[in-house]
Amino acid sequence: MLTRRAALGLLASLPLAPRAWAQARLSYDLVPKPLVDGIWMIEGATEYFSMENGGAIVNVILMQGDTGLILIDTGSSRRYGEALATAARHLDIRGISAVVNTHHHPDHFFGNQVFADRPIHALGGTLQAVQEQGDALADNMYRLLGDWMRGTEVMPPTQVVAGGDLTLDGRDFTALPLGGHTGADLALLDRTAGTLVTGDLAFLNRAPTTPNADLPRWHASLDALAAERPALIIPGHGPADPTGESLRQTRDYLTWLEDTLRNGARQGLDMVELIETPLPERFAAMGAQPQEYRRSVAHLFPGIELQELPRGN
């Protein structure tokens, strides 16, 4: 019996109508932008997954190592990973020497299979989450992105990272094993340039996503990132940040989001009423709004409502 993902993959392999065939010929236009010496970023769209963007919504980082380029996060599909490999060879003919997955959300690791012959590093909690949730995440990505996902299979990380000193291909990092956006969020501080790669613990001008969020833990992680005093922050989504605005904005949004949901629960509002809450101007202008706010209501409000309900004796 075909699984949902197998069925979607079979459909993707069938002959396509002219309009679908035109879409299938689309390719990712990945342009690594130099940030500081030996570090490049491919900036993702500040949107949600769509057929139009092909899932190219994540920031991907390339750093120069001794024998090639260190790749941090691999994108949303095999096709994206293949485009990454091509872009990397334009920077260094030797290509990718090592890979890091910051966490288990699908825009960050579904390009892994292209780099299956390279070490793929992640926190143990990320490895476990990929093993447990990878197939369900793939089913959803095939549904959202269709032919962009053709040939994509789940490839878990292969090397478990702990906290502290970490050397990848001759480049020294401090590994920060954190959480809050998911159960396991890895941030990396590059010691050479003082650049902090936060994964999705930080967003800038794009609404944070919350399907696995633990808000108190997320706030604690933001404290830990700020304490590193980096020279440059590369958030998971949004532009590179030399001022720390990504940490402040993410904290501001999460605080407002929780306060809004708790106040709504105390006032007896239901989920539909909360979804219609107007967003403050500073958050309404973020990418992927109001969709991400509405998704966050669905993710977080049931648990917050239970916490806020009056308790009987």
SULGI-V758418 format. One record per residue. RES is the residue in one small letter. SS is DSSP state (h for helix, s for strand, l for the rest). PSI is psi in radians with two decimals (NA if undefined). Layout:
BEGIN
res=RES ss=SS psi=PSI
res=RES ss=SS psi=PSI
END
This chain:
BEGIN
res=m ss=l psi=2.30
res=l ss=l psi=2.37
res=t ss=l psi=2.88
res=r ss=h psi=-0.76
res=r ss=h psi=-0.69
res=a ss=h psi=-0.69
res=a ss=h psi=-0.75
res=l ss=h psi=-0.67
res=g ss=h psi=-0.66
res=l ss=h psi=-0.77
res=l ss=h psi=-0.68
res=a ss=h psi=-0.41
res=s ss=h psi=-0.14
res=l ss=l psi=2.79
res=p ss=l psi=2.47
res=l ss=l psi=2.55
res=a ss=l psi=2.77
res=p ss=h psi=-0.76
res=r ss=h psi=-0.79
res=a ss=h psi=-0.63
res=w ss=h psi=-0.64
res=a ss=h psi=-0.73
res=q ss=h psi=-0.65
res=a ss=h psi=-0.42
res=r ss=l psi=-0.11
res=l ss=l psi=2.62
res=s ss=l psi=2.79
res=y ss=l psi=2.35
res=d ss=l psi=1.51
res=l ss=l psi=2.09
res=v ss=l psi=1.81
res=p ss=l psi=2.20
res=k ss=s psi=2.23
res=p ss=s psi=2.35
res=l ss=s psi=-1.11
res=v ss=s psi=3.03
res=d ss=l psi=2.09
res=g ss=l psi=0.18
res=i ss=s psi=2.28
res=w ss=s psi=2.66
res=m ss=s psi=2.40
res=i ss=s psi=1.93
res=e ss=l psi=2.23
res=g ss=l psi=2.83
res=a ss=l psi=2.47
res=t ss=l psi=1.06
res=e ss=l psi=3.11
res=y ss=l psi=2.92
res=f ss=l psi=2.38
res=s ss=l psi=2.83
res=m ss=l psi=-0.56
res=e ss=l psi=-0.71
res=n ss=l psi=-0.12
res=g ss=l psi=0.30
res=g ss=l psi=0.17
res=a ss=l psi=1.19
res=i ss=l psi=0.00
res=v ss=l psi=2.61
res=n ss=l psi=2.23
res=v ss=s psi=2.39
res=i ss=s psi=2.42
res=l ss=s psi=2.29
res=m ss=s psi=2.44
res=q ss=s psi=2.18
res=g ss=l psi=-3.04
res=d ss=l psi=-0.60
res=t ss=l psi=0.17
res=g ss=l psi=-2.72
res=l ss=s psi=2.38
res=i ss=s psi=2.19
res=l ss=s psi=2.17
res=i ss=s psi=1.90
res=d ss=l psi=2.55
res=t ss=l psi=0.09
res=g ss=l psi=-2.96
res=s ss=l psi=-0.01
res=s ss=l psi=2.90
res=r ss=h psi=-0.75
res=r ss=h psi=-0.71
res=y ss=h psi=-0.77
res=g ss=h psi=-0.68
res=e ss=h psi=-0.69
res=a ss=h psi=-0.64
res=l ss=h psi=-0.80
res=a ss=h psi=-0.69
res=t ss=h psi=-0.80
res=a ss=h psi=-0.68
res=a ss=h psi=-0.69
res=r ss=h psi=-0.37
res=h ss=h psi=-0.43
res=l ss=h psi=-0.67
res=d ss=l psi=2.01
res=i ss=l psi=-0.37
res=r ss=l psi=-0.25
res=g ss=l psi=-2.60
res=i ss=s psi=2.29
res=s ss=s psi=-0.48
res=a ss=s psi=2.69
res=v ss=s psi=2.54
res=v ss=s psi=2.36
res=n ss=l psi=2.13
res=t ss=l psi=-0.53
res=h ss=l psi=-3.05
res=h ss=l psi=0.13
res=h ss=l psi=2.56
res=p ss=h psi=-0.45
res=d ss=h psi=-0.12
res=h ss=h psi=-0.23
res=f ss=h psi=-0.02
res=f ss=l psi=-0.08
res=g ss=l psi=0.04
res=n ss=h psi=-0.65
res=q ss=h psi=-0.42
res=v ss=h psi=-0.43
res=f ss=h psi=0.54
res=a ss=l psi=-0.37
res=d ss=l psi=0.14
res=r ss=l psi=2.69
res=p ss=s psi=2.32
res=i ss=s psi=1.96
res=h ss=s psi=2.51
res=a ss=s psi=2.91
res=l ss=s psi=2.67
res=g ss=h psi=-0.64
res=g ss=h psi=-0.56
res=t ss=h psi=-0.76
res=l ss=h psi=-0.82
res=q ss=h psi=-0.74
res=a ss=h psi=-0.70
res=v ss=h psi=-0.77
res=q ss=h psi=-0.67
res=e ss=h psi=-0.61
res=q ss=h psi=-0.11
res=g ss=h psi=-0.79
res=d ss=h psi=-0.73
res=a ss=h psi=-0.69
res=l ss=h psi=-0.69
res=a ss=h psi=-0.74
res=d ss=h psi=-0.81
res=n ss=h psi=-0.68
res=m ss=h psi=-0.68
res=y ss=h psi=-0.67
res=r ss=h psi=-0.71
res=l ss=h psi=-0.64
res=l ss=h psi=-0.17
res=g ss=h psi=-2.18
res=d ss=h psi=-0.35
res=w ss=h psi=-0.45
res=m ss=h psi=0.04
res=r ss=l psi=2.21
res=g ss=l psi=0.01
res=t ss=l psi=2.25
res=e ss=l psi=2.76
res=v ss=l psi=2.17
res=m ss=l psi=1.79
res=p ss=l psi=2.79
res=p ss=l psi=2.77
res=t ss=l psi=-0.23
res=q ss=s psi=2.21
res=v ss=s psi=2.28
res=v ss=s psi=2.37
res=a ss=l psi=-3.12
res=g ss=l psi=2.86
res=g ss=s psi=-2.62
res=d ss=s psi=2.35
res=l ss=s psi=2.21
res=t ss=s psi=2.17
res=l ss=s psi=2.07
res=d ss=l psi=0.80
res=g ss=l psi=-0.01
res=r ss=s psi=2.33
res=d ss=s psi=2.34
res=f ss=s psi=2.80
res=t ss=s psi=2.11
res=a ss=s psi=2.23
res=l ss=s psi=1.79
res=p ss=s psi=1.80
res=l ss=s psi=-2.90
res=g ss=l psi=3.09
res=g ss=l psi=-0.80
res=h ss=l psi=-0.76
res=t ss=l psi=-3.05
res=g ss=l psi=-0.30
res=a ss=l psi=1.87
res=d ss=s psi=2.08
res=l ss=s psi=2.16
res=a ss=s psi=2.57
res=l ss=s psi=2.20
res=l ss=s psi=2.00
res=d ss=s psi=2.05
res=r ss=l psi=-0.47
res=t ss=l psi=-0.83
res=a ss=l psi=-0.11
res=g ss=l psi=0.45
res=t ss=s psi=2.31
res=l ss=s psi=2.07
res=v ss=s psi=2.03
res=t ss=s psi=-0.16
res=g ss=s psi=-2.63
res=d ss=s psi=0.34
res=l ss=s psi=-0.36
res=a ss=s psi=2.40
res=f ss=s psi=2.70
res=l ss=l psi=2.08
res=n ss=l psi=0.42
res=r ss=s psi=2.32
res=a ss=l psi=2.30
res=p ss=l psi=2.58
res=t ss=l psi=2.57
res=t ss=l psi=0.42
res=p ss=l psi=-0.45
res=n ss=l psi=0.45
res=a ss=l psi=2.44
res=d ss=l psi=1.74
res=l ss=h psi=-0.79
res=p ss=h psi=-0.72
res=r ss=h psi=-0.64
res=w ss=h psi=-0.77
res=h ss=h psi=-0.71
res=a ss=h psi=-0.66
res=s ss=h psi=-0.67
res=l ss=h psi=-0.66
res=d ss=h psi=-0.79
res=a ss=h psi=-0.67
res=l ss=h psi=-0.76
res=a ss=h psi=-0.60
res=a ss=h psi=-0.34
res=e ss=l psi=-0.28
res=r ss=l psi=1.02
res=p ss=l psi=2.71
res=a ss=l psi=-0.49
res=l ss=s psi=2.41
res=i ss=s psi=2.32
res=i ss=s psi=1.82
res=p ss=s psi=2.96
res=g ss=s psi=-0.52
res=h ss=s psi=2.34
res=g ss=l psi=3.03
res=p ss=l psi=2.77
res=a ss=l psi=2.57
res=d ss=s psi=1.84
res=p ss=l psi=-0.04
res=t ss=l psi=-0.21
res=g ss=l psi=0.10
res=e ss=h psi=-0.57
res=s ss=h psi=-0.68
res=l ss=h psi=-0.76
res=r ss=h psi=-0.76
res=q ss=h psi=-0.74
res=t ss=h psi=-0.77
res=r ss=h psi=-0.77
res=d ss=h psi=-0.78
res=y ss=h psi=-0.79
res=l ss=h psi=-0.67
res=t ss=h psi=-0.84
res=w ss=h psi=-0.75
res=l ss=h psi=-0.85
res=e ss=h psi=-0.75
res=d ss=h psi=-0.71
res=t ss=h psi=-0.76
res=l ss=h psi=-0.69
res=r ss=h psi=-0.74
res=n ss=h psi=-0.67
res=g ss=h psi=-0.74
res=a ss=h psi=-0.72
res=r ss=h psi=-0.51
res=q ss=l psi=-0.06
res=g ss=l psi=0.32
res=l ss=l psi=2.61
res=d ss=l psi=3.09
res=m ss=h psi=-0.69
res=v ss=h psi=-0.75
res=e ss=h psi=-0.69
res=l ss=h psi=-0.67
res=i ss=h psi=-0.54
res=e ss=l psi=0.02
res=t ss=l psi=2.19
res=p ss=l psi=2.44
res=l ss=l psi=2.46
res=p ss=l psi=2.62
res=e ss=h psi=-0.67
res=r ss=h psi=-0.38
res=f ss=h psi=-0.52
res=a ss=h psi=-0.49
res=a ss=l psi=-0.14
res=m ss=l psi=2.66
res=g ss=s psi=2.62
res=a ss=l psi=0.33
res=q ss=l psi=2.61
res=p ss=l psi=0.13
res=q ss=h psi=-0.76
res=e ss=h psi=-0.65
res=y ss=h psi=-0.79
res=r ss=h psi=-0.68
res=r ss=h psi=-0.67
res=s ss=h psi=-0.62
res=v ss=h psi=-0.81
res=a ss=h psi=-0.66
res=h ss=h psi=-0.77
res=l ss=h psi=-0.52
res=f ss=h psi=-0.70
res=p ss=h psi=-0.75
res=g ss=h psi=-0.72
res=i ss=h psi=-0.68
res=e ss=h psi=-0.70
res=l ss=h psi=-0.68
res=q ss=h psi=-0.57
res=e ss=h psi=-0.21
res=l ss=l psi=2.46
res=p ss=l psi=2.39
res=r ss=l psi=2.30
res=g ss=l psi=2.86
res=n ss=l psi=NA
END
